[in-house]
Amino acid sequence: MTLAELEAQREALLAALSAPDSVTFGDRSMRHRSPEQIRTALQQVDAEIARMKAADSAATTPARVIRTYTSKGF
């Protein structure tokens, strides 16, 4: 998954966390995941986002090279 997809998934989980647990309309009803399951999924997505951001920042850091020059034969 890309970083944008993970952030979209995170937003969807936050929206699901604030939504009611179950919805009933007429003779139909729908039950969402429990808040504990949503929080667990949110933690996993946050960890993946942090891992991807750390990998991106490590990849963009330029390599440092130190070169020494001598003129006296050392």
C-alpha positions as CSV (number, residue, x, y, z in Angstrom):
1,M,0.0,0.0,0.0
2,T,1.1,3.5,-0.6
3,L,1.3,6.2,2.1
4,A,-1.8,8.0,0.7
5,E,-3.8,4.7,0.8
6,L,-2.7,4.1,4.4
7,E,-3.7,7.6,5.4
8,A,-7.1,7.2,3.7
9,Q,-7.6,3.9,5.5
10,R,-6.7,5.6,8.8
11,E,-9.3,8.3,8.2
12,A,-11.9,5.6,7.4
13,L,-11.1,3.9,10.7
14,L,-11.4,7.1,12.6
15,A,-14.8,7.7,11.0
16,A,-15.8,4.1,11.9
17,L,-14.7,4.7,15.5
18,S,-17.0,7.7,15.9
19,A,-19.9,5.9,14.1
20,P,-22.6,4.0,16.2
21,D,-22.0,0.3,16.8
22,S,-25.2,-0.8,15.1
23,V,-27.7,0.8,12.7
24,T,-31.3,-0.4,12.2
25,F,-33.4,0.7,9.3
26,G,-36.8,-0.9,9.0
27,D,-36.3,-4.7,9.1
28,R,-32.6,-4.4,8.3
29,S,-29.8,-4.0,10.7
30,M,-26.0,-3.7,10.4
31,R,-23.4,-4.1,13.1
32,H,-19.9,-2.6,12.9
33,R,-16.8,-3.9,14.4
34,S,-16.2,-3.4,18.1
35,P,-14.3,-0.2,19.1
36,E,-11.5,-2.4,20.4
37,Q,-11.1,-4.0,17.0
38,I,-11.1,-0.6,15.3
39,R,-8.5,0.7,17.8
40,T,-6.3,-2.3,17.1
41,A,-6.5,-1.8,13.4
42,L,-5.8,1.9,13.8
43,Q,-2.7,1.1,15.8
44,Q,-1.5,-1.2,13.1
45,V,-2.1,1.3,10.4
46,D,-0.3,4.0,12.4
47,A,2.7,1.7,12.9
48,E,2.8,1.1,9.1
49,I,2.6,4.8,8.4
50,A,5.4,5.5,10.8
51,R,7.5,2.7,9.2
52,M,6.9,4.1,5.7
53,K,7.7,7.7,6.7
54,A,10.9,6.5,8.5
55,A,12.0,4.6,5.4
56,D,11.2,7.6,3.2
57,S,13.2,10.0,5.4
58,A,16.2,7.6,5.5
59,A,16.1,7.3,1.7
60,T,16.1,11.0,1.1
61,T,19.1,11.7,3.4
62,P,22.1,12.2,1.3
63,A,25.2,10.0,1.9
64,R,28.0,11.9,3.5
65,V,31.5,11.3,2.2
66,I,34.6,12.7,3.8
67,R,37.7,12.8,1.6
68,T,41.1,13.7,2.8
69,Y,43.9,15.0,0.6
70,T,47.6,15.4,1.5
71,S,50.4,16.9,-0.4
72,K,53.4,15.9,1.7
73,G,53.2,12.1,1.0
74,F,51.3,11.1,4.1
